[in-house]
Amino acid sequence: MDKLLLGVKIFITLLVLILFVQNIEVIEVRFLNWSVQLPLALLLLVIYLLGMVSGRSLFGLLRRLRRQGAHRNRY
C-alpha cells in the first residue's frame, strides 16, 4: 500500500511539474489600479496557496463554531 501511495504522489508531482513547464509565459494581472506581470505558473501556485490558507481558516472557524455550539448545548 505504501508503494502505491508513493507512486500516486510521484505521478501527481510529475503532472504539476508538466503544468508549470508548459505555462511559463508571462501574463499581466490587474486588480483595481494595481498591475503586475508574472509567469502563469507562478500565478497558479499563488492562487493554490491562497486557497489552502483560506480553506484551512474556514474549516478552523467551522470547527470552533461547532465546539461552541456543543458546549452551549451541554449547559
Phi and psi in degrees as GROMACS dihedral restraints (atoms count N, CA, C in turn):
[ dihedral_restraints ]
;  ai    aj    ak    al  type     phi  dphi    fc
    3     4     5     6     1   -64.0    20    10
    4     5     6     7     1   -37.3    20    10
    6     7     8     9     1   -67.5    20    10
    7     8     9    10     1   -37.3    20    10
    9    10    11    12     1   -64.4    20    10
   10    11    12    13     1   -45.5    20    10
   12    13    14    15     1   -62.3    20    10
   13    14    15    16     1   -41.7    20    10
   15    16    17    18     1   -62.6    20    10
   16    17    18    19     1   -41.9    20    10
   18    19    20    21     1   -62.1    20    10
   19    20    21    22     1   -40.8    20    10
   21    22    23    24     1   -65.3    20    10
   22    23    24    25     1   -42.8    20    10
   24    25    26    27     1   -62.6    20    10
   25    26    27    28     1   -42.4    20    10
   27    28    29    30     1   -64.5    20    10
   28    29    30    31     1   -42.0    20    10
   30    31    32    33     1   -61.9    20    10
   31    32    33    34     1   -45.2    20    10
   33    34    35    36     1   -64.7    20    10
   34    35    36    37     1   -40.7    20    10
   36    37    38    39     1   -61.8    20    10
   37    38    39    40     1   -41.7    20    10
   39    40    41    42     1   -63.4    20    10
   40    41    42    43     1   -40.3    20    10
   42    43    44    45     1   -62.9    20    10
   43    44    45    46     1   -41.6    20    10
   45    46    47    48     1   -65.7    20    10
   46    47    48    49     1   -42.2    20    10
   48    49    50    51     1   -62.8    20    10
   49    50    51    52     1   -41.1    20    10
   51    52    53    54     1   -62.7    20    10
   52    53    54    55     1   -42.1    20    10
   54    55    56    57     1   -58.5    20    10
   55    56    57    58     1   -45.1    20    10
   57    58    59    60     1   -67.1    20    10
   58    59    60    61     1   -43.2    20    10
   60    61    62    63     1   -64.8    20    10
   61    62    63    64     1   -36.8    20    10
   63    64    65    66     1   -81.4    20    10
   64    65    66    67     1    -8.2    20    10
   66    67    68    69     1  -125.5    20    10
   67    68    69    70     1    52.3    20    10
   69    70    71    72     1   -95.1    20    10
   70    71    72    73     1    -1.3    20    10
   72    73    74    75     1   -64.9    20    10
   73    74    75    76     1   146.8    20    10
   75    76    77    78     1   -84.4    20    10
   76    77    78    79     1   133.0    20    10
   78    79    80    81     1  -124.2    20    10
   79    80    81    82     1   162.6    20    10
   81    82    83    84     1  -105.4    20    10
   82    83    84    85     1   129.1    20    10
   84    85    86    87     1  -111.9    20    10
   85    86    87    88     1   127.0    20    10
   87    88    89    90     1  -119.2    20    10
   88    89    90    91     1   136.0    20    10
   90    91    92    93     1  -142.1    20    10
   91    92    93    94     1   114.3    20    10
   93    94    95    96     1    54.7    20    10
   94    95    96    97     1  -119.7    20    10
   96    97    98    99     1   -96.5    20    10
   97    98    99   100     1     4.2    20    10
   99   100   101   102     1   -97.4    20    10
  100   101   102   103     1   138.1    20    10
  102   103   104   105     1  -142.2    20    10
  103   104   105   106     1   139.7    20    10
  105   106   107   108     1  -146.3    20    10
  106   107   108   109     1   146.3    20    10
  108   109   110   111     1  -109.5    20    10
  109   110   111   112     1   128.6    20    10
  111   112   113   114     1  -154.1    20    10
  112   113   114   115     1   160.4    20    10
  114   115   116   117     1   -64.1    20    10
  115   116   117   118     1   144.0    20    10
  117   118   119   120     1   -59.2    20    10
  118   119   120   121     1   -37.8    20    10
  120   121   122   123     1   -61.0    20    10
  121   122   123   124     1   -39.8    20    10
  123   124   125   126     1   -66.4    20    10
  124   125   126   127     1   -40.4    20    10
  126   127   128   129     1   -61.8    20    10
  127   128   129   130     1   -42.9    20    10
  129   130   131   132     1   -61.4    20    10
  130   131   132   133     1   -40.9    20    10
  132   133   134   135     1   -64.5    20    10
  133   134   135   136     1   -44.1    20    10
  135   136   137   138     1   -63.3    20    10
  136   137   138   139     1   -44.4    20    10
  138   139   140   141     1   -63.1    20    10
  139   140   141   142     1   -40.8    20    10
  141   142   143   144     1   -62.3    20    10
  142   143   144   145     1   -46.3    20    10
  144   145   146   147     1   -64.8    20    10
  145   146   147   148     1   -40.7    20    10
  147   148   149   150     1   -63.3    20    10
  148   149   150   151     1   -37.5    20    10
  150   151   152   153     1   -64.7    20    10
  151   152   153   154     1   -39.4    20    10
  153   154   155   156     1   -63.0    20    10
  154   155   156   157     1   -45.9    20    10
  156   157   158   159     1   -65.2    20    10
  157   158   159   160     1   -46.5    20    10
  159   160   161   162     1   -68.8    20    10
  160   161   162   163     1   -36.0    20    10
  162   163   164   165     1   -65.0    20    10
  163   164   165   166     1   -42.7    20    10
  165   166   167   168     1   -65.2    20    10
  166   167   168   169     1   -39.7    20    10
  168   169   170   171     1   -63.9    20    10
  169   170   171   172     1   -41.9    20    10
  171   172   173   174     1   -64.5    20    10
  172   173   174   175     1   -45.5    20    10
  174   175   176   177     1   -66.1    20    10
  175   176   177   178     1   -34.9    20    10
  177   178   179   180     1   -63.9    20    10
  178   179   180   181     1   -42.2    20    10
  180   181   182   183     1   -63.4    20    10
  181   182   183   184     1   -45.5    20    10
  183   184   185   186     1   -62.8    20    10
  184   185   186   187     1   -40.0    20    10
  186   187   188   189     1   -63.5    20    10
  187   188   189   190     1   -42.5    20    10
  189   190   191   192     1   -64.5    20    10
  190   191   192   193     1   -43.4    20    10
  192   193   194   195     1   -64.4    20    10
  193   194   195   196     1   -37.9    20    10
  195   196   197   198     1   -66.2    20    10
  196   197   198   199     1   -39.8    20    10
  198   199   200   201     1   -65.3    20    10
  199   200   201   202     1   -41.1    20    10
  201   202   203   204     1   -63.2    20    10
  202   203   204   205     1   -40.2    20    10
  204   205   206   207     1   -64.7    20    10
  205   206   207   208     1   -40.7    20    10
  207   208   209   210     1   -67.6    20    10
  208   209   210   211     1   -36.3    20    10
  210   211   212   213     1   -66.7    20    10
  211   212   213   214     1   -40.2    20    10
  213   214   215   216     1   -67.2    20    10
  214   215   216   217     1   -35.9    20    10
  216   217   218   219     1   -70.1    20    10
  217   218   219   220     1   -22.4    20    10
  219   220   221   222     1   -74.7    20    10
  220   221   222   223     1   -29.3    20    10
